[in-house]
Amino acid sequence: MDGGLRLIPNEDFFLLLRGWRDEASRLWVKFLSPALQLTSSCALYDARDGRVAFSLQAESKSFADFNVAGCVFGFRDVAAEETRLPNGIEAESAIEAVRDDFALLIMLLKCDDVPEE
């Protein structure tokens, strides 16, 4: 998933994610590894100390927590067919964390396209 990655410093990656958390932005996450693929609507729970955690459902305690230590971070253009977003939903921007063993793509959803939980 790392084609076309425009690198950013680690601090900027976490700062941007915490801004999305503080704004209660709706996100779409796509995680790919040789053993697992996960795509889900989510909200950012926390991003610090080499970890990124997402709340997968607004009214439950469903979380996904990723160790992103050792990743490279950057902005990325994403083709519509790659996002696996529901029909009619679009991503405004996307950032990615990439390491040899996985890629974590985090897309900020356009405000008028936010899916209902």
N, C-alpha and C positions, 0 to 999 in steps of 0.2 A: 504493500500500500504506500510505500514511501516515494513513488515517482513524483518529481516536481516539488519536493519539500523545500521551502524557503526557511532556512534555519533561523532560530531565535535563541537568545540565551535562556538557560534554565529558569532564572529568576522571572523573566518576562512571561514564560509559560505559566508559572504558578500564579503570578500577579493577575494575568488575564483571567484565568479560571476563577480566582477568588472574586474578581469583579463580576463575573457572570453569576457566581453564587449570591453575592450581595444584592444583585439586581433581580434575583429569583428568575433568571433566564431559563427558558425551556430548551433542552438540549436533546440531541440524538447521539448515542454512543455506538461505535462499532469496534469490537475487539476481535482480532484474528491471531491465532497461534496454530501450530501444527495439530494441536489436540482439541481446540475449542474455537467456535465462532459464536459471538453474542452480538445482537443488535437490539437496541431498546431506546424508548423515550425515557428521559430521566431529568433530574435536577442535580446540580452539583451539591454534594454534602460538605466536602472539604478537599483542600489541595495544599499539602505542605509536607515537608520532611521526606521528599521522594515518594509520596503516596498520593493517589487521587481516588476519592470515594464518591459514588453516585447513589442517590436515592432513586430506586426504580419505579416506585409507586407512591403517590402523594399521601395516601392514607394508611400506609403500612410501614413495616420496618424491613422492607426488602432493600438490601444494599449490595453494591458491587464495589470492591476495594482493590485497587491495582497498585503494585509496587513498580514505579517507573524509574527507579534508580538505574543509572547507566544508559538511559535513553538519550537520543538526540530529539530535539523538539523543533517544530516549525509550523508555519502556515502552509496550507495545501489547497489547491483547486481540486474539486471532486466532481467527477462525471455523475450525472443524475442516476444512471443505471447502477453505479457502484454504491450509492448511499443506502439503498434498501429502505428508503423513507416510504411511508404510506402515500398513496396517490393524492395529489393536490398539495402535498407538504414540500416546502423547499428549504434548503439550508442557506443562511445568510453568509456564513463564513465557517471555516474549519481549521482546527489545529490538530497536530498529530504528535504522538510519542512513539518512537520506533527504536527497537532493540533487535538483536539477532533472533530472538525467540518469540517475538510478538510485535504487533502494531496496534495502537489504540487511537482511533480517530474520533474526535469530539466535534460535533457540528452544532453551531448556534442556529436555532430555527427562526425563520422570519416570524415576527410577532403576530401577524394576521393569519398565520398558518398553524398555530399551536394546536396539537391534537388534544382532545378531551381525555382525561384519565378514566 
